[in-house]
Amino acid sequence: MMRTNCLLVLSALCGPLLACESETGPPAPLPAVAIQIIPGPNVVLAPGAWVRFRAEPVDTNGRHVGDLPNVTWASSDSARLPVDSLGVVTGKAVVVDAVISASLRVDGRVLLGTVRVSVIPRDASITSQ
């Protein structure tokens, strides 16, 4: 009986503390440290095909932490694999391992994300030597 009374007293004393802790909600997200490009990290297109990439800011734990306005998109081979301001990439000609990047300046830092894209004809076969 004494043990039950002690547990009831502890519950009465600690209950409000636990309730207050749960009312604070989840911890605030960490600041964004990089950009994750979706889909990724390796994309293969046929000539003439296109894909629209989406850029999401992520924290040090890889968690999505908001939206990115005004992302700058770039291609390492803009002649064969151009990218427009919305992240739409079109495979104009065969290219292997071109890099598409998304960048944004935030609070004096540059956030960067990259993805590799190859444009390979549908009937091509890949062999190793």
N, C-alpha and C positions, 0 to 999 in steps of 0.2 A: 504494500500500500504506500509506504514511504517513497519507494522508487517511482511509482506512478505519479505521485504528487510532485516529485522533483522534475520529472519530465514535463508535466503540465506547466509548472512554473517556468522552466526553460523555454518551452514553446511560446508561452505568453510574452516572455521578455524578448526572445529572438525573432519571433514572427514578424513584428513591425520592421525590424532591421532588414530581414530578408525581403520583405515586400518593397521597401524603399530601394533596395539594390536592383530589383527586377524592373522597377518603374523607370530607371535611367535609360534603358534601351541598350542596344549594342554599342560598342565603342565606335568612335568616329573613324572613318576610313583614313588610311595613310595617304599622303600626297602621291599623285601619279609620278612614276619614275620612267615609264616606257610606254610605247604604243604596241598593242597587239593587233595584227592585221588578220582579218577573218574573210574568206577561208585562208588557211596557210598551214604549214610554212612552205610547202612545195606544191605548185599547181602546174598541171600540164594541159595545154590547149591545142586544138587542131587549128591549122591556118584558117583565118576568117572567123574563128570563134571569139567570144568575149566573156569576161567575168567582171562583176562589180565587187570590189573589195570594200570592207568596212573597217575603220580604225577605231579601236577602243583603248582608252587610257587604263593602265593597270598599275597597282602599287607593288611594293617589294615582294608581296606574297602572291602576285599574279591575279589578284582580284580586281574586277571591273570597278572603277571609281567615278564614273560620270560619263559625260558626252564630250566630244571634241569638236568645237566649232572651228571653221577655217583651217582645216588640215591641208598641207601642201603635199601633193603627190608628185613623184618623179620616177623615171625609168632609166636604167643603165643603158638601154638600147631603144631610144624613142623612135627610131626609124622603123624597126621591125616589131616593136612592142610598145606602142604609145599608151599613155595613161592620161585621162582627162581630169578636170578639177573635182569630179564626183567619185573618182576612184575606179572608173570603168577602163579596163585594159583590153585591148584588141590585138589578137595575134595576126599581124600583117604578113609575116614571113617566118621561116624556120629560124629558131634561136634556141640555144641551150643555156640554162641557168642565168637568165637575165635577172636583175634585181629590181623589184618595185619597192619604193620606200614611201613612208608617210612621216611627215615631221610637223612639229608645232612648237612655237616658242611660248613657254609658260613661266612667269615669274623669273625671267632672266635665264632660264634653262631651256635647252632644246630637247624635246621628247622625240624619239626616233623608233620606228618599227620597220622591219623589212620582211619581204617574202620572195622566194625564188620562183620564177616562172619560166617554163620551157614551151616552145611551140614546135610540135612534132607532127608530121603528116600521119593520118590515121593508118596508112598501110606500111609505115616504117616499122622495121624490126630492130631491136637492140640486141647486140651480141657482145660478149666479152672475149678478150683474147688471153 
